[in-house]
Amino acid sequence: MTSSTTTSITITSCAKTFADGTRALEPLDLSIQAGETLVLLGPSGCGKTTLLRIIAGLEAPDRGGRVLFGEEDVTHLPIERRNVGMVFQSYALFPNMTVWDNVAYGLKVRRMDKAAMKQRVEEMLAMMHIDALADRRIDQLSGGQRQRVALARAIAARPRVLLLDEPLTALDAGLRDRLRGEIDALLRSLGITAVYVTHDQAEAMVLGDRIVVMSAGRIAQIGTPRDIYHAPANAFVADFIGTTNRLRHKDATLVFRPEDADLVPPGEGMAQGIIQVVHFLGDRQRVHLHTDDGEAVIVEIGSRRRVAPGQRSGIAVRPEGMVHLSGNAEESAA
């Protein structure tokens, strides 16, 4: 099933100030392409959920802010008139209904023909691999099963936009990884415009066509996962996405990822240090060093190399692995 109502989203001068004076969102502009999966990524309190709720129609932007779905201005439309699907961390399912009735609920509200509704619900249950659970009550399901029901219900009505607010946070790590892959495959097959909120970097990297990194109510950077990781716009993005090292070398500060460095014989490389800790991770080793200048540096090496705490080593950095930050490398986003 491919969405026939895929739409772009345009956000213009949207800010949000709550009644108590709290400024949750600074004025921002954002364009989301039709069929794109855009991930809003950032720490708690950065404004990402507030932005999602403005797109949904659950919050109104401050005066002057506008939200467009395609060419339609939906700024003042409530959520029930925007034709959006929403998936929450808390599932928001009806516990007194069966799985079948939860998935069918939105279609009943829209007064869909019974035969068409039956076909649509069965299609959604099969797509989410929960057709065997159709007659079960929600309180008889596991967390992963409930999230699949929530996804099926959200897409059953074929919304113009699918909005997902930290949908996997409540699940254990193994299940989260599995559902992350399933959601990615689902969104690709549907071709629907989706906005996904998370604070999990791995989720953002797997799911996002583009990632919007947010900090303190502002957009810190927008780009593909590769761009965000390899070419962070500032120190905040570099530190929030993955691990970065800072190393003083010839009166300059070098910024680089652990995988872009290597251990070399003592006396070689850009710096010298003593190995403090070695973490064996199976496919690689993460080596923590203290340099002679007092810097803490992490280097990732192959899993078959033999290194040990107390060993002295040089640190080399590949030129292509240097991260070039705009402004002072030591500053963080405001």
C-alpha positions as a Python dict, from the first residue, in 0.01 Angstrom:
ca = {
    (1, 'M'): (0, 0, 0),
    (2, 'T'): (142, 337, -104),
    (3, 'S'): (-13, 657, 28),
    (4, 'S'): (-203, 841, -242),
    (5, 'T'): (-232, 1153, -27),
    (6, 'T'): (134, 1217, 51),
    (7, 'T'): (191, 1585, 118),
    (8, 'S'): (473, 1827, 189),
    (9, 'I'): (483, 2033, 508),
    (10, 'T'): (596, 2394, 531),
    (11, 'I'): (652, 2561, 868),
    (12, 'T'): (706, 2937, 869),
    (13, 'S'): (805, 3159, 1163),
    (14, 'C'): (670, 2909, 1416),
    (15, 'A'): (747, 2987, 1779),
    (16, 'K'): (579, 2873, 2098),
    (17, 'T'): (546, 3060, 2426),
    (18, 'F'): (333, 2896, 2694),
    (19, 'A'): (96, 3082, 2927),
    (20, 'D'): (352, 3084, 3211),
    (21, 'G'): (599, 3264, 2986),
    (22, 'T'): (813, 2960, 2905),
    (23, 'R'): (961, 2992, 2558),
    (24, 'A'): (962, 2634, 2425),
    (25, 'L'): (1034, 2716, 2063),
    (26, 'E'): (1212, 3007, 1898),
    (27, 'P'): (1079, 3124, 1558),
    (28, 'L'): (1185, 2872, 1296),
    (29, 'D'): (1125, 2779, 933),
    (30, 'L'): (1126, 2421, 809),
    (31, 'S'): (1031, 2249, 483),
    (32, 'I'): (952, 1877, 477),
    (33, 'Q'): (932, 1706, 140),
    (34, 'A'): (639, 1486, 37),
    (35, 'G'): (719, 1125, 123),
    (36, 'E'): (1019, 1216, 336),
    (37, 'T'): (1093, 1077, 682),
    (38, 'L'): (1223, 1370, 886),
    (39, 'V'): (1360, 1302, 1234),
    (40, 'L'): (1354, 1569, 1506),
    (41, 'L'): (1649, 1484, 1731),
    (42, 'G'): (1771, 1647, 2047),
    (43, 'P'): (1791, 1630, 2427),
    (44, 'S'): (1491, 1664, 2657),
    (45, 'G'): (1347, 2015, 2657),
    (46, 'C'): (1495, 2116, 2320),
    (47, 'G'): (1152, 2183, 2162),
    (48, 'K'): (1120, 1880, 1935),
    (49, 'T'): (792, 1751, 2081),
    (50, 'T'): (646, 2103, 2088),
    (51, 'L'): (723, 2134, 1716),
    (52, 'L'): (561, 1797, 1648),
    (53, 'R'): (249, 1902, 1840),
    (54, 'I'): (227, 2222, 1635),
    (55, 'I'): (240, 2015, 1315),
    (56, 'A'): (-31, 1788, 1457),
    (57, 'G'): (-259, 2072, 1565),
    (58, 'L'): (-234, 1988, 1933),
    (59, 'E'): (-58, 2320, 2000),
    (60, 'A'): (-104, 2655, 1828),
    (61, 'P'): (208, 2852, 1729),
    (62, 'D'): (258, 3208, 1851),
    (63, 'R'): (104, 3482, 1637),
    (64, 'G'): (256, 3493, 1287),
    (65, 'G'): (348, 3124, 1274),
    (66, 'R'): (203, 2920, 987),
    (67, 'V'): (177, 2548, 906),
    (68, 'L'): (96, 2435, 552),
    (69, 'F'): (17, 2085, 427),
    (70, 'G'): (95, 2118, 59),
    (71, 'E'): (-72, 2444, -43),
    (72, 'E'): (-334, 2426, 235),
    (73, 'D'): (-290, 2649, 540),
    (74, 'V'): (-380, 2425, 836),
    (75, 'T'): (-250, 2660, 1108),
    (76, 'H'): (-592, 2702, 1269),
    (77, 'L'): (-732, 2355, 1194),
    (78, 'P'): (-770, 2115, 1490),
    (79, 'I'): (-601, 1775, 1474),
    (80, 'E'): (-920, 1593, 1373),
    (81, 'R'): (-943, 1799, 1053),
    (82, 'R'): (-578, 1768, 949),
    (83, 'N'): (-590, 1397, 858),
    (84, 'V'): (-275, 1307, 1048),
    (85, 'G'): (-188, 976, 1210),
    (86, 'M'): (-15, 983, 1548),
    (87, 'V'): (183, 719, 1735),
    (88, 'F'): (279, 792, 2096),
    (89, 'Q'): (524, 641, 2342),
    (90, 'S'): (227, 553, 2564),
    (91, 'Y'): (43, 376, 2274),
    (92, 'A'): (-286, 559, 2356),
    (93, 'L'): (-492, 250, 2273),
    (94, 'F'): (-842, 169, 2401),
    (95, 'P'): (-792, -104, 2667),
    (96, 'N'): (-1158, -210, 2660),
    (97, 'M'): (-1146, -292, 2287),
    (98, 'T'): (-992, -576, 2092),
    (99, 'V'): (-700, -530, 1858),
    (100, 'W'): (-940, -540, 1560),
    (101, 'D'): (-1165, -273, 1708),
    (102, 'N'): (-869, -47, 1794),
    (103, 'V'): (-743, -57, 1438),
    (104, 'A'): (-1096, -6, 1301),
    (105, 'Y'): (-1182, 283, 1533),
    (106, 'G'): (-1075, 569, 1309),
    (107, 'L'): (-1244, 410, 1009),
    (108, 'K'): (-1573, 380, 1200),
    (109, 'V'): (-1552, 748, 1295),
    (110, 'R'): (-1512, 826, 925),
    (111, 'R'): (-1818, 606, 852),
    (112, 'M'): (-1632, 382, 610),
    (113, 'D'): (-1836, 113, 435),
    (114, 'K'): (-1826, -209, 642),
    (115, 'A'): (-1686, -427, 366),
    (116, 'A'): (-1414, -176, 283),
    (117, 'M'): (-1337, -131, 654),
    (118, 'K'): (-1300, -507, 703),
    (119, 'Q'): (-1062, -529, 412),
    (120, 'R'): (-856, -231, 533),
    (121, 'V'): (-827, -360, 891),
    (122, 'E'): (-721, -704, 774),
    (123, 'E'): (-464, -544, 546),
    (124, 'M'): (-320, -341, 837),
    (125, 'L'): (-311, -639, 1073),
    (126, 'A'): (-127, -848, 814),
    (127, 'M'): (116, -567, 736),
    (128, 'M'): (208, -535, 1105),
    (129, 'H'): (216, -915, 1158),
    (130, 'I'): (-56, -905, 1425),
    (131, 'D'): (-344, -1073, 1238),
    (132, 'A'): (-333, -1364, 1484),
    (133, 'L'): (-400, -1117, 1766),
    (134, 'A'): (-715, -964, 1617),
    (135, 'D'): (-949, -1083, 1892),
    (136, 'R'): (-722, -1015, 2189),
    (137, 'R'): (-774, -728, 2432),
    (138, 'I'): (-499, -470, 2461),
    (139, 'D'): (-413, -571, 2818),
    (140, 'Q'): (-325, -918, 2687),
    (141, 'L'): (-49, -785, 2461),
    (142, 'S'): (322, -724, 2509),
    (143, 'G'): (474, -379, 2464),
    (144, 'G'): (596, -458, 2115),
    (145, 'Q'): (256, -594, 2012),
    (146, 'R'): (82, -284, 2146),
    (147, 'Q'): (313, -60, 1947),
    (148, 'R'): (235, -256, 1631),
    (149, 'V'): (-137, -206, 1700),
    (150, 'A'): (-80, 167, 1747),
    (151, 'L'): (104, 184, 1413),
    (152, 'A'): (-169, -13, 1237),
    (153, 'R'): (-438, 216, 1376),
    (154, 'A'): (-242, 529, 1277),
    (155, 'I'): (-196, 427, 913),
    (156, 'A'): (-533, 255, 862),
    (157, 'A'): (-702, 585, 774),
    (158, 'R'): (-428, 663, 519),
    (159, 'P'): (-331, 996, 672),
    (160, 'R'): (-159, 1272, 480),
    (161, 'V'): (113, 1284, 749),
    (162, 'L'): (232, 1029, 1005),
    (163, 'L'): (368, 1174, 1332),
    (164, 'L'): (561, 957, 1578),
    (165, 'D'): (655, 1083, 1925),
    (166, 'E'): (928, 868, 2087),
    (167, 'P'): (732, 551, 1999),
    (168, 'L'): (1002, 302, 2105),
    (169, 'T'): (1134, 460, 2425),
    (170, 'A'): (935, 236, 2660),
    (171, 'L'): (1061, -89, 2502),
    (172, 'D'): (1370, -291, 2593),
    (173, 'A'): (1682, -255, 2378),
    (174, 'G'): (1645, -576, 2175),
    (175, 'L'): (1282, -513, 2088),
    (176, 'R'): (1356, -149, 2015),
    (177, 'D'): (1619, -249, 1758),
    (178, 'R'): (1382, -495, 1590),
    (179, 'L'): (1088, -254, 1573),
    (180, 'R'): (1317, 24, 1450),
    (181, 'G'): (1396, -187, 1144),
    (182, 'E'): (1029, -274, 1094),
    (183, 'I'): (923, 92, 1113),
    (184, 'D'): (1192, 186, 862),
    (185, 'A'): (1069, -80, 617),
    (186, 'L'): (708, 25, 677),
    (187, 'L'): (770, 394, 608),
    (188, 'R'): (965, 310, 291),
    (189, 'S'): (684, 89, 163),
    (190, 'L'): (412, 344, 242),
    (191, 'G'): (593, 643, 93),
    (192, 'I'): (413, 859, 349),
    (193, 'T'): (540, 1190, 484),
    (194, 'A'): (656, 1113, 838),
    (195, 'V'): (794, 1323, 1123),
    (196, 'Y'): (964, 1119, 1396),
    (197, 'V'): (1070, 1260, 1734),
    (198, 'T'): (1349, 1092, 1929),
    (199, 'H'): (1647, 1158, 2154),
    (200, 'D'): (1809, 833, 2035),
    (201, 'Q'): (2089, 894, 1783),
    (202, 'A'): (2078, 539, 1643),
    (203, 'E'): (1705, 569, 1574),
    (204, 'A'): (1762, 900, 1398),
    (205, 'M'): (2041, 756, 1183),
    (206, 'V'): (1841, 449, 1080),
    (207, 'L'): (1507, 617, 1011),
    (208, 'G'): (1578, 968, 889),
    (209, 'D'): (1609, 1076, 528),
    (210, 'R'): (1710, 1400, 699),
    (211, 'I'): (1770, 1484, 1063),
    (212, 'V'): (1686, 1812, 1235),
    (213, 'V'): (1912, 1848, 1539),
    (214, 'M'): (1750, 2080, 1792),
    (215, 'S'): (1891, 2267, 2091),
    (216, 'A'): (1719, 2513, 2326),
    (217, 'G'): (1421, 2566, 2097),
    (218, 'R'): (1632, 2626, 1787),
    (219, 'I'): (1747, 2424, 1488),
    (220, 'A'): (2118, 2355, 1529),
    (221, 'Q'): (2157, 2171, 1196),
    (222, 'I'): (1956, 2002, 922),
    (223, 'G'): (2107, 1735, 699),
    (224, 'T'): (2128, 1372, 599),
    (225, 'P'): (2253, 1130, 865),
    (226, 'R'): (2589, 1119, 686),
    (227, 'D'): (2614, 1500, 675),
    (228, 'I'): (2518, 1538, 1041),
    (229, 'Y'): (2775, 1281, 1151),
    (230, 'H'): (3070, 1369, 929),
    (231, 'A'): (3014, 1744, 891),
    (232, 'P'): (2857, 1875, 1213),
    (233, 'A'): (2782, 2247, 1198),
    (234, 'N'): (2902, 2324, 1549),
    (235, 'A'): (3036, 2175, 1870),
    (236, 'F'): (2690, 2097, 2008),
    (237, 'V'): (2602, 1878, 1708),
    (238, 'A'): (2945, 1714, 1705),
    (239, 'D'): (2917, 1621, 2072),
    (240, 'F'): (2551, 1516, 2062),
    (241, 'I'): (2588, 1289, 1758),
    (242, 'G'): (2831, 1010, 1837),
    (243, 'T'): (3161, 1054, 2018),
    (244, 'T'): (3417, 1322, 1943),
    (245, 'N'): (3772, 1381, 2061),
    (246, 'R'): (3951, 1713, 2101),
    (247, 'L'): (4326, 1713, 2073),
    (248, 'R'): (4568, 2007, 2098),
    (249, 'H'): (4822, 2000, 1815),
    (250, 'K'): (5052, 2287, 1712),
    (251, 'D'): (4837, 2557, 1878),
    (252, 'A'): (4521, 2422, 1712),
    (253, 'T'): (4237, 2204, 1836),
    (254, 'L'): (4172, 1893, 1627),
    (255, 'V'): (3825, 1739, 1646),
    (256, 'F'): (3781, 1380, 1527),
    (257, 'R'): (3578, 1062, 1577),
    (258, 'P'): (3729, 756, 1751),
    (259, 'E'): (3709, 548, 1432),
    (260, 'D'): (3912, 809, 1241),
    (261, 'A'): (4215, 766, 1467),
    (262, 'D'): (4466, 487, 1517),
    (263, 'L'): (4729, 377, 1765),
    (264, 'V'): (5085, 398, 1631),
    (265, 'P'): (5426, 326, 1786),
    (266, 'P'): (5541, 566, 2061),
    (267, 'G'): (5703, 877, 1921),
    (268, 'E'): (5486, 873, 1607),
    (269, 'G'): (5153, 1043, 1539),
    (270, 'M'): (5011, 1376, 1651),
    (271, 'A'): (5014, 1305, 2023),
    (272, 'Q'): (5149, 1063, 2280),
    (273, 'G'): (4959, 900, 2563),
    (274, 'I'): (4914, 615, 2807),
    (275, 'I'): (4636, 360, 2757),
    (276, 'Q'): (4401, 367, 3056),
    (277, 'V'): (4115, 130, 2966),
    (278, 'V'): (4046, -114, 2681),
    (279, 'H'): (3685, -218, 2611),
    (280, 'F'): (3652, -525, 2390),
    (281, 'L'): (3328, -492, 2187),
    (282, 'G'): (3356, -799, 1967),
    (283, 'D'): (3394, -638, 1626),
    (284, 'R'): (3626, -366, 1759),
    (285, 'Q'): (3803, -235, 2068),
    (286, 'R'): (3747, 106, 2225),
    (287, 'V'): (4069, 233, 2379),
    (288, 'H'): (4075, 520, 2629),
    (289, 'L'): (4399, 713, 2660),
    (290, 'H'): (4535, 1008, 2859),
    (291, 'T'): (4771, 1219, 2649),
    (292, 'D'): (5086, 1386, 2777),
    (293, 'D'): (4892, 1715, 2758),
    (294, 'G'): (4622, 1582, 2988),
    (295, 'E'): (4358, 1520, 2720),
    (296, 'A'): (4122, 1221, 2736),
    (297, 'V'): (4106, 1053, 2394),
    (298, 'I'): (3910, 752, 2266),
    (299, 'V'): (4039, 549, 1972),
    (300, 'E'): (3865, 253, 1806),
    (301, 'I'): (4086, -24, 1666),
    (302, 'G'): (4039, -374, 1526),
    (303, 'S'): (3938, -648, 1766),
    (304, 'R'): (4244, -867, 1700),
    (305, 'R'): (4512, -616, 1802),
    (306, 'R'): (4674, -671, 2141),
    (307, 'V'): (4685, -358, 2357),
    (308, 'A'): (4672, -321, 2734),
    (309, 'P'): (4632, -56, 3006),
    (310, 'G'): (4961, 109, 3096),
    (311, 'Q'): (5100, 77, 2745),
    (312, 'R'): (5244, 391, 2586),
    (313, 'S'): (5124, 475, 2235),
    (314, 'G'): (5119, 741, 1970),
    (315, 'I'): (4788, 868, 1830),
    (316, 'A'): (4746, 931, 1458),
    (317, 'V'): (4442, 1094, 1298),
    (318, 'R'): (4343, 1042, 936),
    (319, 'P'): (4327, 1376, 752),
    (320, 'E'): (3986, 1294, 601),
    (321, 'G'): (3854, 1230, 952),
    (322, 'M'): (3913, 1583, 1079),
    (323, 'V'): (3585, 1750, 1178),
    (324, 'H'): (3577, 2115, 1075),
    (325, 'L'): (3343, 2316, 1296),
    (326, 'S'): (3221, 2666, 1224),
    (327, 'G'): (3330, 2916, 1490),
    (328, 'N'): (3520, 2811, 1801),
    (329, 'A'): (3541, 2434, 1834),
    (330, 'E'): (3504, 2466, 2208),
    (331, 'E'): (3171, 2645, 2204),
    (332, 'S'): (2836, 2468, 2221),
    (333, 'A'): (2508, 2571, 2069),
    (334, 'A'): (2324, 2840, 2258),
}
